[in-house]
Amino acid sequence: MAKADNPAFEQGQSPRLAASTLPRSISLLIVGGGIMGLWAAVKAERLGMDTLLVEAEQLGSGASGGLLGALMPHMPDRWSDKKQFQFDALVALEQEIAGLEAETGLSAGYRRCGRIIPLPKPHLRGIAERHERDAAENWVSGERRFHWHVGDRPPVTGWVDEAAGEAGFVFDTLAARVSPRAMVALLSAFLRTARHVRVAEQCRVVSLDSAKGRAVLSSGEEIAFGHAIVANGHRSFPLIRDALGLAAGVALGQAVKGQAALLDAAVDPAMPVVFLNGRYIVPHEDGTVAIGSTSEDCFSEPFSTDEKLEKLLADACAVVPSLGRAPVLERWAGLRPKAVGRDPMVGSIAGHPKLVALSGGFKVSFGLAHFLAGAALQTVGGGTPSLPSGFGLQQHVNIALADFRKF
């Protein structure tokens, strides 16, 4: 197996933000400095909450430091509260990022570039045409309308091979993308000037006592907290389980391995994202193209790349032939959090009001994190956020307990 080419977190890496001395008590403790925890810290700063964010490694060094950054909408058919929530989040993210970019002077590499979906089989054409009508009805935000166009050829030339779409091509105007590492750097830069939020890297939370409101750190230090938002990716599942006093065999979620690659393709950054068979081809502002990703429930080496990535690269080059000439700049592998209910896991449960979950976004974290963080902060403030059915911590606990009792 080939080791991932990115042993250190480079472009998105931020310097240590906190002093070495940690507070003995804090109103809000945020566990995890990935995309979820960073957005929670930004929201906490804007609310003026006395906050400490602790990250076991470096900000964004887990799955949030990956390569893709595709911001993809759900299919526009069979509309639901979950699809509406994601739609609203994707539309609002544009202005959220613009505000942070104006405050920091940095770029997140965001662009509403749209998405091309080749239709390789004839029966897919009819389905796509129904989705075109669904989008006209459901993809509406005030005066803004987003579209799902179906055509015989790709909407741009010199990008996707026309042979990839035997039955035509979809082009949706809602999809966007962001540079994950640039987004992490943007949020980190905002927090450098924060008045109410402190950040401690290389600081791991070993356990949480949700009744007493105490966190034990790997250094042996203890911190008292009013509330704790647990946002440390796949490591959040056992941490929350233990804090809730659930049996060791109860699985609130799992780690899923993903592999991706970054190519030096010199591509026009206005090119749309390409999606086919669960795989993404994502052009970025610097001319590079990210390709990914695998979804592996079983693995022995979580941070190494292998033949699965090489197969993914070959498939991508068949759809976008020009990528076959592009050198690979980086091969990446990492672990993403998939909650037991698959949907994000947010909020608290009865009897444990001090513990707030903010995890399990899996493939949708970058598009939803700002909304989910707002919901977590609303929970901290004693409110009841309006979340889609299935997103709550209690629903995930119920599923996990039911699975546990089967065995």
Buried (B, 14 or more C-beta within 10 A) or exposed (E): EEEBBBEEBEEBBBEBBBEEEBBEBBBBBBBBBBBBBBBBBBBBBBBEBBBBBBBBBBBBBBBBBBBBBBBBBBBBBEBEEBBEBBBEBBBBBBEBBEEBBEEBEBBBBBBBBBBBBBBBEEEBBEBBBBBBEBBBEBBEEEEEEBBBBBEEEBBBEEBBBEEBBEBBBBBBBBBBBBBBBBBBBBBBBBBEEBEBBBBBBBBBBEEBBBEEBBBBBEEEEBBBBBBBBBBBBBBBBBBBBBBBEBEEEBBBBBBBBBBBBBBBBEBEBEBBBBBBEEBBBBBBBBBBBBBBBBBBEEBEEBBBBBEBBBEBBEBBBBBBBBBEEBEBBBBBBBBBBBBBBBBBBBBBBEEBBBBBBBBBBBBBBBBBBBBBBBBBBBBBEEEEBEBBEBBBBEBBBBBBBEEBEEE
